[in-house]
Amino acid sequence: MEYQTIPIFRIFDEIRAKEFYLGFLNMSLDWEHRFEPEAPIYMQVSKGDLVFHLSEHSGDCTPGSKVFINVQDLETLFAEITSKPYKYNHPVLELAPWGDRCFTVTDPFSNKIMFNEPARKPG
């Protein structure tokens, strides 16, 4: 049996969401849906196996959520993300209290995405 977790983030502005997720994080827009032209948008963005749903619907989720993502090769991802000019977010590499290296980005709606590279264990 296989599982895939897809976090849903609350957004309030489609243009700002696309600027952050597609522009800054270099994700792809997989699809978007509205029940009618003036209805809130619901969309899926992805980068490899990483998938998020972004929703303007008020009942779908709570703004200001945080997701923790384990990654390999954190420095390459960090360099890719920080090479793009984005005036609202300037992440920094950190050493977490638990010994892993990580960095956090915050979207325009206060949702946080923490990318974490587990410390390599000896042997």
N, CA, C and O of each residue as an XYZ file, in Angstrom:
492
protein
N       0.841     -1.165      0.000
C       0.000      0.000      0.000
C       0.896      1.241      0.000
O       1.848      1.318      0.776
N       0.599      2.194     -0.853
C       1.359      3.438     -0.924
C       0.501      4.595     -0.447
O      -0.719      4.596     -0.614
N       1.160      5.579      0.149
C       0.483      6.774      0.623
C       1.214      7.991      0.088
O       2.424      7.948     -0.134
N       0.491      9.059     -0.116
C       1.093     10.346     -0.441
C       0.363     11.404      0.372
O      -0.861     11.518      0.303
N       1.101     12.157      1.121
C       0.529     13.257      1.896
C       0.608     14.520      1.056
O       1.664     14.849      0.516
N      -0.517     15.234      0.943
C      -0.541     16.493      0.202
C      -1.081     17.582      1.126
O      -2.287     17.653      1.362
N      -0.198     18.427      1.648
C      -0.674     19.535      2.492
C      -1.515     20.515      1.683
O      -1.273     20.734      0.496
N      -2.502     21.097      2.346
C      -3.319     22.157      1.752
C      -2.981     23.442      2.487
O      -3.078     23.510      3.712
N      -2.580     24.466      1.730
C      -2.289     25.771      2.311
C      -3.380     26.754      1.919
O      -3.823     26.789      0.771
N      -3.803     27.545      2.885
C      -4.784     28.600      2.638
C      -4.063     29.772      2.004
O      -3.022     30.214      2.490
N      -4.627     30.275      0.909
C      -4.091     31.452      0.221
C      -5.203     32.489      0.097
O      -6.382     32.158      0.224
N      -4.827     33.742     -0.151
C      -5.811     34.809     -0.268
C      -5.695     35.586     -1.571
O      -6.529     36.444     -1.862
N      -4.667     35.291     -2.352
C      -4.407     36.063     -3.566
C      -3.707     35.153     -4.565
O      -2.561     34.752     -4.359
N      -4.397     34.836     -5.632
C      -3.872     33.907     -6.642
C      -2.561     34.404     -7.247
O      -1.634     33.614     -7.425
N      -2.465     35.673     -7.562
C      -1.260     36.218     -8.200
C      -0.054     36.118     -7.257
O       1.026     35.696     -7.670
N      -0.242     36.503     -6.002
C       0.868     36.420     -5.037
C       1.255     34.970     -4.754
O       2.431     34.667     -4.553
N       0.266     34.075     -4.739
C       0.560     32.652     -4.524
C       1.400     32.107     -5.683
O       2.380     31.397     -5.460
N       1.024     32.433     -6.893
C       1.781     31.960     -8.051
C       3.180     32.572     -8.088
O       4.141     31.893     -8.448
N       3.302     33.844     -7.720
C       4.622     34.478     -7.673
C       5.539     33.719     -6.706
O       6.711     33.498     -7.009
N       5.010     33.324     -5.554
C       5.812     32.628     -4.551
C       6.081     31.178     -4.946
O       7.239     30.765     -5.019
N       5.033     30.403     -5.201
C       5.202     28.964     -5.424
C       5.797     28.639     -6.800
O       6.638     27.748     -6.911
N       5.374     29.344     -7.831
C       5.896     29.058     -9.177
C       7.193     29.820     -9.441
O       8.130     29.268    -10.018
N       7.250     31.068     -9.029
C       8.431     31.884     -9.283
C       9.560     31.615     -8.307
O      10.647     31.199     -8.710
N       9.312     31.850     -7.023
C      10.363     31.727     -6.010
C      10.749     30.276     -5.737
O      11.938     29.958     -5.710
N       9.773     29.388     -5.534
C      10.084     27.986     -5.237
C      10.270     27.129     -6.488
O      10.643     25.960     -6.386
N      10.019     27.692     -7.651
C      10.224     26.989     -8.914
C       9.378     25.712     -9.035
O       9.823     24.706     -9.587
N       8.161     25.780     -8.511
C       7.240     24.657     -8.634
C       6.462     24.813     -9.934
O       6.490     25.874    -10.557
N       5.778     23.767    -10.337
C       4.951     23.785    -11.544
C       3.485     23.827    -11.163
O       3.076     23.236    -10.164
N       2.702     24.520    -11.956
C       1.250     24.514    -11.784
C       0.707     23.283    -12.498
O       0.798     23.186    -13.722
N       0.149     22.352    -11.749
C      -0.372     21.112    -12.330
C      -1.795     21.285    -12.840
O      -2.135     20.827    -13.931
N      -2.619     21.945    -12.045
C      -3.993     22.219    -12.450
C      -4.599     23.254    -11.507
O      -4.095     23.492    -10.409
N      -5.674     23.852    -11.956
C      -6.425     24.782    -11.120
C      -7.908     24.596    -11.398
O      -8.306     24.193    -12.491
N      -8.727     24.899    -10.380
C     -10.168     24.673    -10.496
C     -10.940     25.792     -9.801
O     -10.566     26.255     -8.724
N     -12.015     26.207    -10.441
C     -13.007     27.119     -9.860
C     -14.379     26.551    -10.196
O     -14.582     26.016    -11.286
N     -15.309     26.663     -9.273
C     -16.668     26.193     -9.550
C     -17.386     27.106    -10.531
O     -18.275     26.663    -11.258
N     -17.006     28.374    -10.556
C     -17.513     29.358    -11.514
C     -16.483     30.470    -11.608
O     -15.592     30.545    -10.762
N     -16.575     31.338    -12.614
C     -15.503     32.319    -12.858
C     -15.104     33.185    -11.659
O     -13.918     33.481    -11.508
N     -16.020     33.595    -10.822
C     -15.692     34.471     -9.694
C     -15.497     33.705     -8.386
O     -15.318     34.319     -7.334
N     -15.529     32.398     -8.437
C     -15.371     31.578     -7.231
C     -13.901     31.519     -6.811
O     -13.012     31.798     -7.616
N     -13.649     31.157     -5.558
C     -12.268     30.983     -5.102
C     -11.552     29.901     -5.912
O     -12.171     28.965     -6.418
N     -10.252     30.055     -6.017
C      -9.453     29.084     -6.777
C      -8.938     27.976     -5.854
O      -8.697     28.193     -4.666
N      -8.782     26.806     -6.423
C      -8.134     25.664     -5.763
C      -7.163     25.123     -6.800
O      -7.562     24.840     -7.930
N      -5.884     24.972     -6.432
C      -4.898     24.544     -7.418
C      -3.876     23.608     -6.810
O      -3.708     23.534     -5.593
N      -3.201     22.899     -7.691
C      -2.117     22.020     -7.272
C      -0.824     22.494     -7.901
O      -0.762     22.782     -9.097
N       0.229     22.572     -7.057
C       1.581     22.886     -7.524
C       2.493     21.752     -7.080
O       2.245     21.099     -6.066
N       3.550     21.528     -7.853
C       4.445     20.425     -7.503
C       5.865     20.704     -7.978
O       6.118     21.541     -8.845
N       6.771     19.962     -7.365
C       8.173     19.942     -7.784
C       8.652     18.533     -7.461
O       8.876     18.200     -6.298
N       8.808     17.712     -8.486
C       9.137     16.307     -8.252
C       8.024     15.644     -7.472
O       6.855     15.739     -7.846
N       8.381     14.968     -6.384
C       7.396     14.291     -5.544
C       6.719     15.224     -4.534
O       5.780     14.813     -3.852
N       7.184     16.469     -4.430
C       6.602     17.427     -3.493
C       5.363     18.054     -4.118
O       5.447     18.677     -5.176
N       4.215     17.890     -3.467
C       2.943     18.378     -3.988
C       2.228     19.175     -2.903
O       2.136     18.735     -1.757
N       1.722     20.354     -3.273
C       0.890     21.163     -2.379
C      -0.418     21.480     -3.078
O      -0.460     21.642     -4.298
N      -1.477     21.567     -2.302
C      -2.730     22.138     -2.772
C      -2.837     23.526     -2.151
O      -2.557     23.713     -0.967
N      -3.242     24.485     -2.958
C      -3.406     25.866     -2.519
C      -4.869     26.235     -2.690
O      -5.436     26.054     -3.767
N      -5.480     26.750     -1.635
C      -6.922     26.974     -1.663
C      -7.299     28.359     -1.152
O      -6.827     28.804     -0.105
N      -8.162     29.031     -1.914
C      -8.767     30.281     -1.455
C     -10.062     30.014     -0.689
O     -10.664     30.950     -0.163
N     -10.495     28.777     -0.618
C     -11.742     28.429      0.081
C     -11.533     28.525      1.592
O     -10.617     27.901      2.130
N     -12.361     29.290      2.271
C     -12.152     29.561      3.691
C     -12.264     28.334      4.578
O     -11.636     28.312      5.636
N     -13.015     27.328      4.218
C     -13.194     26.169      5.080
C     -12.181     25.060      4.893
O     -12.230     24.061      5.611
N     -11.266     25.205      3.949
C     -10.350     24.100      3.646
C      -9.223     23.935      4.659
O      -8.827     22.806      4.951
N      -8.709     25.006      5.190
C      -7.560     24.907      6.075
C      -7.350     26.242      6.784
O      -8.065     27.213      6.535
N      -6.367     26.270      7.661
C      -6.083     27.442      8.475
C      -4.850     28.169      7.963
O      -3.819     27.535      7.741
N      -4.925     29.486      7.768
C      -3.719     30.219      7.363
C      -2.672     30.160      8.476
O      -3.013     30.059      9.654
N      -1.413     30.224      8.095
C      -0.330     30.205      9.069
C       0.103     28.805      9.461
O       0.643     28.609     10.550
N      -0.121     27.837      8.600
C       0.288     26.460      8.886
C       1.777     26.276      8.610
O       2.424     27.147      8.029
N       2.311     25.129      9.035
C       3.718     24.822      8.800
C       3.842     23.365      8.391
O       3.194     22.486      8.959
N       4.690     23.123      7.390
C       4.959     21.758      6.948
C       6.460     21.519      7.038
O       7.258     22.408      6.742
N       6.838     20.310      7.449
C       8.237     19.905      7.647
C       8.566     18.885      6.568
O       7.903     17.852      6.465
N       9.594     19.171      5.754
C       9.922     18.316      4.620
C      11.379     17.876      4.714
O      12.286     18.708      4.694
N      11.599     16.575      4.815
C      12.968     16.053      4.766
C      13.426     16.013      3.320
O      12.696     15.558      2.440
N      14.642     16.494      3.080
C      15.211     16.522      1.740
C      16.646     16.005      1.779
O      17.290     15.977      2.827
N      17.120     15.604      0.623
C      18.531     15.297      0.445
C      19.131     16.448     -0.350
O      18.449     17.059     -1.173
N      20.389     16.741     -0.110
C      21.098     17.811     -0.816
C      20.453     19.179     -0.568
O      20.069     19.890     -1.497
N      20.353     19.510      0.690
C      19.740     20.770      1.123
C      20.432     21.980      0.510
O      19.774     22.948      0.130
N      21.756     21.927      0.412
C      22.490     23.090     -0.105
C      22.144     23.408     -1.550
O      22.063     24.579     -1.920
N      21.937     22.383     -2.372
C      21.551     22.619     -3.766
C      20.175     23.274     -3.834
O      19.974     24.230     -4.584
N      19.230     22.761     -3.051
C      17.888     23.351     -3.015
C      17.949     24.782     -2.502
O      17.310     25.671     -3.065
N      18.706     25.011     -1.448
C      18.852     26.351     -0.890
C      19.434     27.319     -1.923
O      18.943     28.437     -2.078
N      20.482     26.884     -2.627
C      21.112     27.735     -3.644
C      20.129     28.059     -4.770
O      20.085     29.188     -5.258
N      19.348     27.068     -5.176
C      18.356     27.290     -6.246
C      17.317     28.317     -5.813
O      17.004     29.243     -6.562
N      16.787     28.154     -4.614
C      15.731     29.057     -4.149
C      16.272     30.460     -3.909
O      15.646     31.438     -4.317
N      17.412     30.573     -3.262
C      17.927     31.903     -2.924
C      18.595     32.616     -4.092
O      18.945     33.790     -3.974
N      18.776     31.934     -5.209
C      19.355     32.598     -6.385
C      18.332     33.494     -7.072
O      18.691     34.306     -7.925
N      17.082     33.355     -6.713
C      16.017     34.148     -7.329
C      15.690     35.348     -6.452
O      15.548     35.214     -5.237
N      15.573     36.507     -7.060
C      15.209     37.676     -6.257
C      13.742     37.584     -5.815
O      12.839     37.442     -6.640
N      13.533     37.665     -4.530
C      12.176     37.669     -3.976
C      12.227     38.540     -2.737
O      12.758     38.124     -1.708
N      11.691     39.721     -2.820
C      11.907     40.721     -1.777
C      11.208     40.423     -0.457
O      11.504     41.073      0.546
N      10.303     39.475     -0.426
C       9.547     39.219      0.798
C      10.105     38.081      1.651
O       9.580     37.828      2.736
N      11.145     37.393      1.200
C      11.627     36.238      1.944
C      13.101     36.026      1.660
O      13.516     35.938      0.504
N      13.883     35.945      2.712
C      15.321     35.723      2.589
C      15.725     34.610      3.560
O      16.205     34.887      4.659
N      15.533     33.354      3.154
C      15.845     32.251      4.064
C      17.339     32.137      4.334
O      18.168     32.575      3.536
N      17.659     31.543      5.469
C      19.051     31.291      5.847
C      19.190     29.836      6.279
O      18.274     29.263      6.870
N      20.342     29.246      5.978
C      20.629     27.892      6.452
C      20.864     27.947      7.957
O      21.547     28.838      8.461
N      20.289     26.987      8.659
C      20.415     26.944     10.108
C      20.792     25.545     10.563
O      20.541     24.559      9.870
N      21.393     25.478     11.730
C      21.614     24.208     12.395
C      20.500     24.082     13.426
O      20.428     24.862     14.375
N      19.640     23.101     13.231
C      18.499     22.908     14.134
C      18.971     22.379     15.480
O      20.020     21.740     15.554
N      18.223     22.631     16.538
C      18.602     22.125     17.866
C      18.763     20.608     17.910
O      19.479     20.091     18.768
N      18.111     19.892     17.006
C      18.199     18.426     16.976
C      19.362     17.938     16.121
O      19.535     16.731     15.951
N      20.173     18.867     15.572
C      21.388     18.496     14.869
C      21.292     18.466     13.357
O      22.312     18.277     12.694
N      20.113     18.643     12.783
C      19.947     18.672     11.322
C      20.172     20.087     10.813
O      20.103     21.058     11.566
N      20.443     20.179      9.512
C      20.499     21.489      8.860
C      19.165     21.734      8.192
O      18.536     20.804      7.690
N      18.728     22.991      8.184
C      17.415     23.296      7.629
C      17.342     24.759      7.206
O      18.220     25.564      7.518
N      16.276     25.074      6.492
C      15.904     26.460      6.236
C      14.400     26.515      6.052
O      13.771     25.537      5.646
N      13.838     27.665      6.353
C      12.392     27.847      6.300
C      12.060     28.989      5.358
O      12.717     30.030      5.364
N      11.033     28.782      4.550
C      10.472     29.847      3.722
C       9.042     30.091      4.200
O       8.360     29.172      4.652
N       8.610     31.321      4.094
C       7.264     31.699      4.508
C       6.550     32.312      3.319
O       7.042     33.265      2.714
N       5.389     31.764      2.984
C       4.655     32.283      1.831
C       3.956     33.591      2.204
O       3.969     33.973      3.374
N       3.352     34.282      1.246
C       2.715     35.576      1.528
C       1.519     35.491      2.480
O       0.971     36.522      2.873
N       1.110     34.284      2.853
C      -0.071     34.091      3.686
C       0.299     33.506      5.054
O      -0.554     32.986      5.773
N       1.592     33.602      5.398
C       2.159     33.153      6.672
C       2.254     31.642      6.825
O       2.457     31.151      7.936
N       2.113     30.898      5.743
C       2.366     29.463      5.792
C       3.869     29.250      5.715
O       4.553     29.897      4.922
N       4.382     28.341      6.541
C       5.820     28.092      6.585
C       6.146     26.702      6.036
O       5.445     25.726      6.304
N       7.219     26.644      5.268
C       7.713     25.380      4.714
C       9.144     25.225      5.205
O      10.023     26.008      4.843
N       9.373     24.208      6.031
C      10.713     23.965      6.553
C      11.328     22.800      5.801
O      10.817     21.681      5.834
N      12.430     23.078      5.125
C      13.188     22.036      4.431
C      14.300     21.587      5.372
O      15.068     22.415      5.862
N      14.390     20.309      5.624
C      15.294     19.745      6.620
C      16.127     18.627      6.001
O      15.597     17.757      5.310
N      17.422     18.658      6.252
C      18.287     17.567      5.823
C      18.753     16.824      7.068
O      19.522     17.371      7.859
N      18.301     15.586      7.253
C      18.710     14.828      8.449
C      20.240     14.692      8.525
O      20.922     14.475      7.524
N      20.740     14.830      9.749
C      22.174     14.670      9.970
C      22.583     13.238      9.654
O      21.876     12.286      9.984
N      23.698     13.108      9.029
C      24.198     11.770      8.717
C      24.735     11.133      9.982
O      25.487     11.759     10.729
N      24.360      9.915     10.218
C      24.820      9.203     11.405
C      26.097      8.445     11.077
O      26.193      7.846     10.005
N      27.079      8.454     11.970
C      28.336      7.723     11.717
C      28.094      6.222     11.533
O      27.234      5.625     12.179
N      28.884      5.635     10.628
C      28.835      4.188     10.410
C      27.697      3.844      9.578
O      27.483      2.669      9.280
